[in-house]
């Protein structure tokens, strides 16, 4: 049964709900090698003992060593948990939570991508709720009295924005992914360190950049009212990515552009917190789960088809982004400005070498995918509500484009 009427009636509800969730207001430290300042930050905050969490890949590369050295020089004790080798699950959170309590950590330092960030969020919450088993923490909204354990986040990619988002995606005991919004998440500092992203493979840089772009674009066009500062951050994120992602593709060691991409990704995280996402994510989550496509690639595959399909509804906001990014001026008619914005996104995808990605969507899967997209979209306040027919048309459009 098509849930279109129900989804249309409640489509503004998620945006209203999220505005009642207190958001972190971290200090931002940025620079090439900026993670070496963490020891001084912890000393200033008066921490005696911290937990540093990272994944096995970064640990093998030794990326945590500058942090450990800075903590030692500052006289701050540190316990290292470097066992993250998958997306967050109950076993990983249990292990990290137990270590944090055993070492009496006063802060969790998260070094890594989205999986590390989300694992640490749940560890920081679980320490403050010691009587609850980890599986009991996996609620739609988890309220932590008096805030979570403080966190310092150090993203190793410029994409997810998870360093500031209040959500965490965790796989439960049944093997099903679910999202938890942490009410009271306490991220005190975000460390943007271009040194962590500078050696990333081009395909990773590109996919992460497109993920970040989807966050700020969907934030800008969402049907959520935000203040001037949050609206500015999303627009600025779009501008930074269109300007700097091509540069880091051509010049991987361009520090200025790497830092700009880190900043844009953080703005994307802010957009998720304040403006939510939209149908690009609803489609990407669905085809990603169905066909096991990496998130950044799924986002790239679905971005233009969705943006083009909702063009008439979003014409004014597409034009706004075009003008803000210097693609059009005040005298350019909205439709022309919107077309220039869409062309800029298309050109960026080609520049990143992501315009030939395969999408194995089968017509026989349309019915299942339609249900998945419709269900996922309930979490957002998108600018328009897609009916089941709309969803199928987008899937058909993608399939036709790939045949050409």
N, C-alpha and C positions, 0 to 999 in steps of 0.2 A: 504494500500500500504506500502511495506517495505521501510523504510527510511534509510536503511543501507548505501547506497552510499553517501547520503547527510551527514549522521552522521560521516562516515569515513573521508570525506573531511574536516569537520570542527572540528575534535576531538581535535586538538591542540589549537584551538581558545580560549576556556575558560581559559587555562593556561596562554596564552599570555595576555588576558584581565586583569586577576586578578593581574598580576605583575605591572599594572599601577595604582592600588589602593593603596594609602598610608596606611601602617599598623601601629597599635599602637606599641610603644616601652616602655612598662611599667616597672617600678621597681618591683621586686618580693620580698615580705616579707613572710617568711614561718616559721612555728613552731606550737607547740601545744598551742592553745589559742592565736595565733598571731593576731586575730582580735582586741585584747585589745590595739594594737599599733596604731589603726586608728586615735584616737584622736591626738596623737603626730604627725602623718603624716599630718593631716589636719592643725594643728597649724603651722607646718613648712612651709606649702604651703600658709599660710596666709588666709585661709578660715574663714569667720565669720558665715556663715550659710550654712548648707548642707541638702539634702534630703536623708533619709535612706529608702530604699525600700526592703521589704521582703514579703514572702508569709504567708498565714494564719497558715499553719502547723508549720513553724519555729517560728512564733510569739507566738503560744500557748506553745511552748517548751521554750520560753524565750531566744532564741539564740541571739537576738539582744541586750540583756541587757549589755553585756560586751562592745559593741560598744558605746551604749548610755552613759555608765559610763565614758568611755575614752574620749568621746567628751565633756562631762560636766567638767571633770577634766582639759581639755585643754582649756576650755572657748569658745568652738565652739557651736553655736546654731544648733539645729537639729529638723527637722520635720519628723515624722514617717508616712510612707504609707505602711500599712501591709494588703492591701485588695486583693493581688494576690491570686486567687483561681482557675485559669484556665490558659491555654496557652494564649499568648498575643492576644488581640483583640482591636478594636478601642475604646471601652468603657473604658477599663483599662488604655490604653495609654492616653486617654483624661483626665481621672481623675488624673493620676499621673502628667501629663503635667501641668494641671491647678494648682495643689498644688505646684509644683516646681516654677512656676511663681509667685504665691501668696506669698510664703515665701522667694522669691528672692534667691533661692539656687544657690550657686556658684559651687556645685559639687553634683553628684549623687552617693551614695554608694549602690551598688547592692549586697544584701545578699540572696543567694538562688541557685537554679538550672537554667537550660536553660530558663525556662519561665520567671523567674525574670530578668535574664540577658538581654534577648531580649526585654522585656518590657522597661527596663531601657535605652537600646540603643535608642529606639524610643523616649522616654521621653527626653533624652539628646539632640537628634537631633531636636525634635519638639520645645523645648525652644528657640533654636537658629533660628528657622524659624516660628516666631509667627504669621505671616500673613497667613500661610497655615493651612487648616483644617487637622486633623489627617489622614483622608482617602486619602488626596492628597500626604501624605508622603510615601504611599505604592507603591513605584516605584521599578523597577528592580535594578536601581542604584540611590541612593539619595545622591547628593552632598551637603555638608553643608559648606558654606563659612566660613573660619576661624576656622574650627573644631567644634565639638559638645561641649556641656557642659562637663567638665572633669568628668571622672568616676573612682571610686575605686571599683573593683570587688572582691567579697568574695564568691567563689563557695562552695556550701554545699554538692556537690557530686563530685566524681572523675571520670568523664565520658565525658560530652559533649564538654568540652574545650571552651564553650561559653564565658568564662571570657576574652578571647582574640580575638575571631573571629569577623570579620567585618560584618558578616551577621546576620540577624534577621528574624525569621519566624513569620508571623502575620496572623491571620484570618481576612479577610475583611468583609464588610457589607453583602456580599452574603453567608458568611459561608465557604468560600474557603480559604485554606492556601496558602500563597505566600511568597517568600523570597525577602528581600530587602538587598542590599549591601550598607553599609553606608560609603561614601567616606568622610573621615575626622573624623572618630571615634577617640575620645581622651580618651583612657584608660591609666591613669597615673600610677596606682599601681594595682597589683594583690596580694591579701592576701591569702596565702595557709595555712589553719588552719585545722590540722588533727582532732581537737576536734569536728568539725562539721560532720565528716564522721564516727567517731569511733563507734557510736551507730546505724548506718544504718542497716536495716535487711540484712541478707546474700544475699537474692535474688536481692536486690537493688545494693549492693556492686558488685555482680557478673555481673549483666547486665550492670552497668555503666562501669566496667572494660573492658568488651568485646567491648562496644561502643568505648572507648578510644583506644583499640587495633586496631579496624577497621580503625580508623583515621590515626594512625602512619604506619600501614601496607600498606594501600591504598596510603598514601602519598609517601612511599618509592618506590612503584612499578609504580607510575603514570608516564605519558609521559610528564612531566614538568621538565624543567631544573631549578635547584635551586642552591644557593651558598652552600659552604661547611658547614656553620653553620646550615642552615635549614635542610640539609641532615642528619647531625649529630643528631639534635634534634629528628627527626623521628626514626632513628635507636636506639637512646638511649631510646626513649619511648617504643619501642618494647621490648628491653632488660629489662627495669624496670618492665613492666607489666608481662612478663613471669616469672620474678624472684619474684615479690612481691605480685601479686594477689593471688597465692596459700597460701602465708603466712597470708594475712589478712582474707582469708576464714577460715584457721585453728586457727588463733590467732587474733580475731577481734580488740583487744586492743593494737596491736603492732604499736606503734606510728611511728617508723622509716619507716615501710612498708606503713603505711597510708600516710605519707608525700611523699614517693616515688611515690605512686599512684596519689596523687594530682599533682605532678610534671609531671608525664607521661601524665595525662589528659591535662594539659596545653600545653605540646608538641604536643598533638593531635590537639588542637586548632590551633597551629601554622601550622601544616600540612594542615589543611583545608584552612587556609589563603594563603599558598604558593604553595601547591601541589594538592589541591582539593581532592575529593574522587573518587569513582569508582563504579563498578557494584554491590559490596556488598551493597552499599547505595541505588543504583537505585532499586535493588530487595527489599531491606528492606523497603524503603519508600512505594513501591507499595503494598506489601502484608500487611504492617502495616495499610495503608489507606483502603484497601479492606476488611480486616478481623478484624480491630481494635485491632491489636497486639501492645503492648508497643514497643517503638523503640529499646531498648536494646535487647529484646527477638528476635525481627525481625532480627536485625543485627546478633545475634548468630546463628539463624536458617540458614541464607544465607551465612555466612562467608566461611565455608569449601567448600560447593558446588561451589561457585564462584571461590575461590582461586584454587581449584583443576582443575576446567574447564580451567582456563587460565594459567595453570602450564607451559606449553611448552613455551609460550610467556614470562613468568616471571621467568624462571628457574634461570637465573643468579642473579636476585635480591632476589629471595627466598634463594639462596645459600649465598648471601651477608649477609642477616639477620641471617641465621644460624651461620655463622662464627662470626659475631659481638656478638651474644648472647652466644657464647661458645658451640654451639651444633655441630660444625664441626671445622676443622682447615684448614690451607692453602693447605694441601695435600689431603683433601677430594674432590672427584669428585663432580662437580656441581649438578648432578642429585641426588646423595646420600645426599648431604647437603640440597637440596631443600626438599627432602622427610622427613628429620629430622625436618625441620622447620614446615612442615605441620603436622607432628605427634605431635610436641610440642603444636600446636594450638589445635589439637584434644584432647590431654591430658588435656589441660587447661580447655576446655569446660566441660569435664567430672569432673574434680576437682571442678569446680564451681557448679556442679549439674545441668547443663543446657543441658545435652546430651539427655534428654528425653522430650524436649519441643514438644508439639503437633503443627503441621502446617496444618491447614484446607484448603489447596489448592485443588481445584476441577479442574478436567480436563476441565469441561465446562467453567471455568474462564480463561483458558490459553490465549485465544485471547485478552481478555480485559487486562489481566496482561501484556501481551507482549507489547501492545501499551503503557501502563503506564511505563514499564521499559525503553522502547526505548525513550520515551519522557523525562524521568527524566535524562537519561544518557547524554543528550545533555549538561547538566550543568558541565560535568567533562571532564578531559583529561585522560581517562583510558588507560591502556597499550595496549589494543586491542579493536576493535569495534565489539560488538556482533550483529550478524544478528538476524532476528526474529526466525530462526531455532535454533540458539545458545541459545536464551532465553528460548525457549520451552524445549530444551534438559536439561537445568539446572533445570527447574521446574519438568521435568520428573525424573531427577536424585534424587531430593529431595523426591519426592513422593515414589520412589522405595526404598530409604533408610529407609523411615518411615514404610514401609510394612514389613521389615525384622525383 
